[in-house]
Structure formats: C-alpha cells, structure tokens
Amino acid sequence: MISKRLHEAINAQINAELWSAYLYLAMSMDAEDKGYKGVANWFYVQYREEQDHARILMNYLNTREAKV
C-alpha cells in the first residue's frame, strides 16, 4: 500500500502525461494537415511516449492495489 499523498501525486502525473499526449497528437494532426510530414511524425512519436509514461504509472498503481 502507498500513502495517500503519493497515490494522489501519481494520479496527477498520469493526468498530466495523458494531457500532454493529447496535445502532441493535436499538434501532429495539425502539422500533417499543413504538409509537414516529418514534424507530424515527430509529434506522433512524442504522443506515444507520453502514453507509455502514463501506462507505466498506471501499472505501478495497479501493482500496489491503488485506484487509477
């Protein structure tokens, strides 16, 4: 079991990671629309990385039997 403070902090970080992922996805789609394929791909890679960060934290909470 983890402390309430740590639990809340990790959930806040998960939220930040997913918010960042959504922002990168939006920027990727905008760059794609403007014809900047390389930039669009870079933003998309960042989107996936932020999702991965969130998933790692979610898995951590699940292993500690803490609610995501």
N, C-alpha and C positions, 0 to 999 in steps of 0.2 A: 504494500500500500504506500502511496506517496502522499505528501502533505497537500492540504487544500490549496495553499499558495502556489506550490509547484504545478499542481493539476490545472489551476486557472491560468497560470502563465503559459503552460504548454498549449492549452486550448486557444489562448490568444495568439500564440505564434502560428498555430495551424491556420487560424483565420487569416493572419497576415500573409502566410505563404499562398493560400488559395486566392486571396485578393490580388496578390502580385501575379499569380499565374493568369488570372483573368485579364489583367492589364496587359501582360505580354501577348496574350492571344489576340486581344483587340488591336494592339499595335502591329502584330503580324498580319492580320487581315487588312488593315489599312495600308500597310506597305505593299502587300500583294496587289491590292486594288490599284495602287499608283504605279505598279510595274517594277517595284524594287524587290525582285525575287530573292537576291542574296540577303538583304536586310530582313525580309519577311521570314526567311528560313532561320536566321539567327534569333529573331524574336520567338519563333516557334520552339526552337531548342531551349530557350530560356523558360518558356511556358512549361515544357515538360519537366525541366529541372525543378521548378518551384513545386509542381505537383509531386515530384518524387520526395522533396523535403517534407511536404505535408504528410505524405503516406508513411514516411519513416517515423514521424512523431505520432501519428495515429496508431501505428503498430506498437510503439513503445507504450502508449497509454493502455492499449488492449492487453498487453502482457502484464501490466500492473493492475488489471481489473478496474481501470478508471474509465469513466464515460467520456467519449469524444464528443 
